[in-house]
Amino acid sequence: MIKISTFILGDMQTNCYFLIDERSSETAVVDPAASADKIIRKINERNLKVKYIILTHAHFDHMMALEELRDMLRVPVYVHEQDAPALLNPEQSYMNSFGNSKVPGKPADLLLNDGDTLSLGQSSIKILHTPGHTKGSICLITEDNIISGDTLFRGDIGRYDLYGGDFNQLKQSLQKIAALDGDYKIYPGHGSSTGLNTERKNNIYLIK
């Protein structure tokens, strides 16, 4: 059974998530947006066992605390293979423009692809490649939950005018999400959570 905890971090009010396998306390940290000390404090308070860090995409506002957290926890970092170059390129990640850093980050430890499955204790996380916001944007599917990054928001979608963005690809990705069987709770990269059925009915980009 997966428990999801949300922390709003950084100037862009980014949602950082803990995906916690309740039986083992194994945890994935998703999108460490800022404030590595706050993230570490939350981990220690709950006595969590962080197994890895996942990026839904490689934009500065989703990874400002990445390198500090990686050094402190000594756990691997996972990102889709098409966004992996942005970790090493502050221009592609916009770290140089908005993150006040021109220093390249470190390479990812594992490159993800569509359909990959990650283990987390006795639970699992499926990778859904959803390009459009960036080339390597992904959604994480676990049980009846979707971590949607900046692909899908409550009543809205992610922008597509930044490096690697493509509106046609984003539309295809949104239809890929809409075509999933059943309902899911959606946890976006910014803003409040929603439901897939709600978005199918009300989000103009998901209505066929």
C-alpha positions in Angstrom: 0.0 0.0 0.0 1.4 3.4 -1.1 1.0 6.5 1.0 1.6 9.9 -0.7 2.7 12.9 1.2 2.9 16.3 -0.4 5.2 19.3 0.4 5.0 22.6 -1.4 8.5 24.0 -1.9 10.3 26.9 -3.5 9.3 30.1 -5.1 7.3 28.3 -7.8 5.2 26.5 -5.2 6.2 23.1 -6.6 4.8 19.9 -5.2 7.4 17.6 -3.9 6.0 14.1 -3.1 7.0 11.2 -0.9 5.8 7.9 -2.2 5.9 5.6 0.8 5.4 1.9 0.9 3.7 1.6 4.2 4.8 -2.0 4.9 8.5 -1.3 4.6 8.8 2.5 4.9 10.8 2.4 1.6 10.3 5.8 0.0 10.7 7.5 -3.3 11.3 11.3 -3.3 9.7 12.9 -6.3 10.7 16.3 -7.6 12.9 17.7 -4.7 12.0 21.3 -5.7 13.9 23.2 -2.9 14.9 23.2 0.8 16.9 20.0 1.1 17.0 20.6 4.9 13.2 20.5 5.1 13.0 17.4 3.0 15.6 15.7 5.2 13.8 16.7 8.4 10.6 15.2 7.1 12.4 12.0 6.2 14.0 11.7 9.6 10.8 12.6 11.5 9.1 9.6 9.9 12.1 7.3 9.9 11.7 6.7 6.2 14.1 4.7 4.1 14.6 6.6 0.9 15.4 4.2 -2.0 15.7 6.7 -4.9 14.8 10.2 -6.2 12.7 10.5 -9.3 12.3 13.6 -11.5 9.0 13.9 -13.5 11.1 16.2 -15.7 14.3 18.2 -15.6 13.2 21.8 -15.0 14.9 23.9 -12.3 11.8 24.3 -10.2 11.5 20.6 -9.7 15.1 19.9 -8.8 16.6 22.9 -6.9 17.4 20.6 -4.0 18.5 17.6 -6.1 22.2 17.7 -5.8 22.3 18.6 -2.1 19.7 15.9 -1.4 21.6 13.3 -3.5 24.8 14.0 -1.6 23.1 13.8 1.8 21.1 10.7 1.2 23.5 8.9 -1.2 20.7 7.4 -3.2 20.3 7.1 -7.0 18.5 9.7 -9.2 16.1 8.5 -11.9 15.0 10.6 -14.9 13.6 9.8 -18.4 16.4 9.3 -20.9 15.3 12.3 -23.0 15.5 14.7 -20.1 18.8 13.3 -18.8 20.9 15.8 -20.8 19.2 18.8 -19.1 20.7 17.7 -15.7 24.1 18.6 -17.3 22.9 21.7 -19.1 21.8 24.6 -17.0 20.3 26.3 -20.1 18.0 23.4 -20.9 16.9 23.1 -17.3 16.6 26.9 -16.9 18.8 26.6 -13.8 21.0 29.4 -15.1 18.1 31.8 -15.8 15.9 31.1 -12.7 17.8 28.8 -10.4 20.8 31.1 -9.9 23.2 28.4 -10.9 25.4 28.0 -14.0 27.1 24.9 -12.6 26.1 21.6 -14.4 24.5 19.0 -12.2 25.6 15.3 -12.1 24.4 12.7 -14.5 21.3 10.6 -13.6 22.0 7.2 -12.2 19.2 5.4 -14.1 17.5 6.4 -17.3 13.8 5.6 -17.5 11.7 4.7 -20.4 8.0 4.2 -21.1 6.6 1.1 -19.5 9.4 0.7 -17.0 8.4 -0.6 -13.5 10.2 0.4 -10.3 9.9 -1.6 -7.1 9.3 0.2 -3.8 9.1 -2.2 -0.9 6.2 -4.5 -1.8 4.7 -1.9 -4.1 5.5 -0.8 -7.6 5.6 2.4 -9.8 5.0 2.3 -13.5 6.5 4.9 -15.8 4.3 6.5 -18.4 6.3 8.7 -20.9 4.2 11.8 -21.5 6.3 14.2 -23.7 5.1 17.7 -24.5 6.0 19.9 -21.6 9.6 18.5 -22.0 10.8 15.7 -24.2 11.3 13.4 -21.2 8.3 14.3 -19.1 6.9 11.3 -17.3 3.9 10.4 -15.1 4.2 7.9 -12.3 1.4 5.4 -11.8 1.1 3.6 -8.5 -2.0 1.8 -7.5 -4.9 4.3 -8.2 -2.6 7.4 -8.2 -0.9 9.3 -10.9 2.0 11.8 -10.2 1.5 13.9 -13.3 4.4 16.4 -13.1 3.7 19.4 -15.3 1.8 17.5 -17.9 -1.6 17.7 -16.4 -3.0 20.1 -13.8 -6.4 20.5 -12.2 -8.4 22.0 -15.1 -5.3 22.9 -17.1 -2.1 21.5 -18.7 1.5 22.3 -18.6 3.1 24.9 -20.8 4.8 23.8 -24.1 6.8 26.9 -25.1 10.0 26.1 -23.2 12.9 24.0 -24.4 11.7 20.6 -25.6 8.1 21.6 -25.4 5.7 20.5 -28.2 1.9 21.1 -28.2 1.1 18.2 -30.5 3.1 15.8 -28.4 1.4 17.1 -25.2 -2.0 16.6 -26.7 -1.1 13.0 -27.5 0.2 12.5 -24.0 -3.0 13.9 -22.5 -5.1 11.5 -24.6 -2.8 8.6 -23.5 -3.6 9.6 -19.9 -7.3 10.0 -20.6 -7.4 6.5 -22.2 -6.3 4.7 -19.0 -8.9 2.4 -17.6 -10.7 3.6 -14.5 -10.3 6.6 -12.3 -7.1 7.8 -10.7 -6.3 10.5 -8.2 -4.0 13.0 -10.0 -1.1 14.6 -8.1 0.3 17.5 -10.3 3.5 19.3 -10.2 1.8 22.5 -9.0 -1.6 23.2 -7.5 -4.2 21.0 -5.9 -4.9 17.3 -6.6 -7.8 16.2 -8.8 -9.3 13.1 -10.3 -8.9 11.6 -13.7 -12.7 11.3 -14.2 -13.1 14.9 -13.2 -10.5 16.0 -15.8 -12.1 13.8 -18.4 -15.4 15.7 -17.9 -14.1 19.2 -17.3 -10.7 19.7 -18.8 -11.0 20.8 -22.4 -7.7 19.2 -23.3 -9.0 15.7 -22.2 -12.5 16.0 -23.6 -12.6 14.1 -26.9 
